[in-house]
Amino acid sequence: MEQISKWVEDYGQKFRLGGEWVPWLKWGVPFVLILWLLSGIYIIRPGEQGVVRRFGAVVRITEPGPHYRLPRPMEKVDKPKVQQVRRIEIGFETISQGPPARYRFHEEESLMLTADEQIIDAQVIIQYRIKDAAKYLFNVKNLEGPQGTLKDAAEVALRHVVGQRPIDDVLITEKPQVEIDIRTVMQEIIDEYDSGIRIIEAKLQTVQPPKEVASAFSDVVSAKEDKEKLIQEAEGFKEDILPKARGQKEKIILAAEAYKEERVRRARGDAEKFLAVLKEYKNAKEVTRKRLYLETMEKVLPGIKKFVIDSEVGSGVLQLLPLEKIGGKNE
């Protein structure tokens, strides 16, 4: 400060300034110098990054909080909002958020050909964030805006993905995968530019055929939805009937196994019984033969009907006494 005051006095004497100017310069110059040095203090808010440039060249990146840079014109700082989700609209433009919202449609962006050479009207919203503030600010000229590089890349990605798929995939069956592919292709494109952008999401909005054939396509879509519904119902019936059939099969198999086991055991028992009788027969043939005869008669005779005939009845019509009707059982 003493050197500055001395310089001011010398300056006043050299240029023969009036005595009344010397005190003003003596205190004003240091004050202005202090203000100039203090102008280098800056604050980065949450969600921002500071990109400090020294004579135009990037020297450092600063995070949220208070910082200091050399005063202008030596260093400048840019503060892009790196956490802000930005968006690009392809095929339409939001004029007013409303309510109700108002849009302007751009068919030159949204009309395109699918892989099966069908015309489709597809609109998409691309959401992105800044992943490298320095690259975002200085690597690509005219990155954003209606005619910017990002919008061109989004339109190229949309046409590339839709042009590789049939119209049914885009309209109905593969819509989520189409969105993933658009995001992937666009990220690859902007990475080639080293633009410092990360694509968060690609969201298809209105996807429909041109107005001239919309009704016919609506009928086709309805028919395909009915087809899918019937397929799902058939799958449900299959899933219901198959377990029952499997259960019935197992039941029949178990019953057959049980019958097999019963017949085998009965056959073995009969064989053992026959061998035992054969052994007794060899030891006493007459007794065993008579016992077998009697046992057989005991089994056979109860099932035979018996008729009592009076011996005094002469020839002619056979006279029968139906004892089974009187006694309620055969005699």
Stockholm file with secondary structure:
# STOCKHOLM 1.0

chainA/1-331         MEQISKWVEDYGQKFRLGGEWVPWLKWGVPFVLILWLLSGIYIIRPGEQGVVRRFGAVVRITEPGPHYRLPRPMEKVDKPKVQQVRRIEIGFETISQGPPARYRFHEEESLMLTADEQIIDAQVIIQYRIKDAAKYLFNVKNLEGPQGTLKDAAEVALRHVVGQRPIDDVLITEKPQVEIDIRTVMQEIIDEYDSGIRIIEAKLQTVQPPKEVASAFSDVVSAKEDKEKLIQEAEGFKEDILPKARGQKEKIILAAEAYKEERVRRARGDAEKFLAVLKEYKNAKEVTRKRLYLETMEKVLPGIKKFVIDSEVGSGVLQLLPLEKIGGKNE
#=GR chainA/1-331 SS CHHHHHHHHHHHHHTTCCTTHHHHHHHHHHHHHHHHHHTTEEEECTTBCEEEEETTEEEEEECSEEEECCTTTTEEEECCBTTCCEEEEESEEEEECCSSCEEEECHHHHEEECTTSCEEEEEEEEEEEESCHHHHHHTSTTCSSTTSHHHHHHHHHHHHHHTTSCHHIIIIITHHHHHHHHHHHHHHHHHHHTCCEEEEEEEEEEEECCGGGHHHHHHHHHHHHHHHHHHHHHHHHHHHHHHHHHHHHHHHHHHHHHHHHHHHHHHHHHHHHHHHHHHHHHHCHHHHHHHHHHHHHHHHGGGSCCCBCCTTCCSSSCCCBCHHHHHSSCC
#=GC SS_cons         CHHHHHHHHHHHHHTTCCTTHHHHHHHHHHHHHHHHHHTTEEEECTTBCEEEEETTEEEEEECSEEEECCTTTTEEEECCBTTCCEEEEESEEEEECCSSCEEEECHHHHEEECTTSCEEEEEEEEEEEESCHHHHHHTSTTCSSTTSHHHHHHHHHHHHHHTTSCHHIIIIITHHHHHHHHHHHHHHHHHHHTCCEEEEEEEEEEEECCGGGHHHHHHHHHHHHHHHHHHHHHHHHHHHHHHHHHHHHHHHHHHHHHHHHHHHHHHHHHHHHHHHHHHHHHHCHHHHHHHHHHHHHHHHGGGSCCCBCCTTCCSSSCCCBCHHHHHSSCC
//
